[in-house]
Amino acid sequence: MGSRTARLVLALLVLALAAGSVGPAASAAGIDCGKPPAPRPEADAVLTQAILSPQLDTNASTALASAVRRLRSQGVPRPEIVDRAVATYCPLVARDESLTPDRQREAVRRFAATLTSLVYDPIEPGQGATAFLLSLPVRPALSLQIDAAAAKAGKTREAWILEAIQDRLAGD
């Protein structure tokens, strides 16, 4: 597996974990954001400032990209950045009573997708090939077929999907 493919698979797994941290269960007050990670004051402050930035509404990548660059330069691991940022963002969305629990979960998933792209894509020019994360809803029956085909091929779900897309495009 090439480094670009490995990064894509890793990013997809982190995205799934981050999106899953919101949990499928909804409480009467909204979504369940789960238990936050142990405090890391400096990283938490950087992420909170970026998330609360007025720029987040108009250009999410500007404030978040700056926060990601800063934390990466300080050696904060990528999965931890995603986890901490989602843990910071989720309670803000959960308190928004204008959104239904489904809309709240979708907002957190969108945020996690944007953030994961920023964290796992090179931020500076010349840092290598960029991998894009694709998010695609599929029906449960198709999801089961994908899982079965991947298992039969002895591959991860993500590797099988990537290979299927590449094979299809090569055949056109």
N, C-alpha and C positions, 0 to 999 in steps of 0.2 A: 504494500500500500504506500503510495507516494505521500510526501509531507503535506501537500495540499489536501489530498483526500483525508489523511489522518486528522488534519486541523478541522476539516468540515465535519467529520464524524464526531470529534471531540466537542466541537461547538454545538452540534445538534444535541448531544447528550447533556451538555451543560444547560442548554435552552430548555430541554425537557425537564430537567431537575428544577430549574428556576421557575418555570411556569407551573410545575407541579407543586411548588412550595406554597402556592395559594390554596391548594387543596380543593377537591370537588365539593366538599360539604359547605353549605352556607348556614350561617346562624341567622336568627331572627333579625339581627342588626346589620347583616351583610356578609361579606366574605370572611373566611378564617385565614389570617395571614401566617399562621404557624408561629413557632417559637423563634425569636430573632437569634442570630449568632452571638457568641460572647462579644462584649464590647471591644472595639479597637478604636479608641477615641480619635486619633488623627485621621484614619481612613474614613470613619463614620462622618466626621466633620466635613471632609472634602466632598463626599458623596451627597450629604444633606445639602450643602451649599449649592452643588450643581443641580440637584433635583428641585430645590426651591427657587432656583434662578428664574427670573421672568423670561429668560431666553428659552427655557424648556418648552414653553407653549408654542413658540414660533420656530425654533430651530434646535431640536433636542440634541443633535449631534455636536453642536458647538460647546455647550456647557459640559455635557457628559464626556466628550472626547478629551477635553482639557483635564477633567478629573481622572479619566482612565490613564492618560499619559503620565500625570503626576504620580498616581498610585503605582503604576508599572515601574516608573523610574525609582520608586522607593522599595521595589521588590515585592509588592503585594501580588500574590498569585492571581491569575485570571479568574479561576472559579470563585475565589473569595470576593473579588470585586463584584461579580455578578450576584452572588448570594447576599452580600451586604447592601447593594443598591436595591435589589428587589425587596429585601427586608425593610428598607427605609421607605420605599415608594408605596408598598402595599397598604400600610395603615392610613396613609393619606387618602388613598382611593377608597378604602373601607369606610372612612368617615364621610364620604360624599353621598349624602342622602338623596341627591337628585338622580343617582344611578341605581339600577336594579342590581342584585347580586351577580347576575349573568354579565351585565355591562361592566361591573367592577372587575370581575375575573378577566374579561376580554381586555380591559385597559391595562391590567397588570401583565397579561401575556404579551400585548403589543410592546409595552415598555421593556419587558425581558428580551423580546426579540431584537429591538433596536439596540439595547445595551449589549447583548451578546455579540451582535455584529460589530459594534465598536470595539469591544474587548478582544475579539478573536481576529479581526481584520487588521492588517498593518495600518497604523495611523499615519505614519510618516511616509513620504514618497521614497521609493527605493528599498523598502523593507521586504520585498518579495511579492509573490503572487497573492492576490486577494481572493478569498473564498467568500461566496455569498451564501447566506442561509435562506432557504426556501421554506415557506410555511404553506402547507396545502391540506385543506380539510378533505378527508375521505370517509366514505360510509363504513360502518363497522364490518360489513361483509368483505369489502375490499381490503380493509386493514388486516383481517384474518388471513386472507389469501396472500397478502404480502408477507406476513409473518411465516406462513407455511412454505412459501417459495424460498424465502431466505434460509429457513431451517434446512430445507431439502438441499440447498446449495452449500450449506455449511458456512453461511456468512451472517454478519449482523444485518439487521433490518436496514440500517442506513447505508451500509456497503452495497447491499443488494439493490436498493432503490437507485443509488448513484450509478451502478453498473447498468441497470435496466434503462436508465435515461441515456447514458452514453451509447449503449448498443442501439437504441432506437434512433438516436441522432446520426449515428454512423451509417445506418441503413437508409437514410433519406437521400 
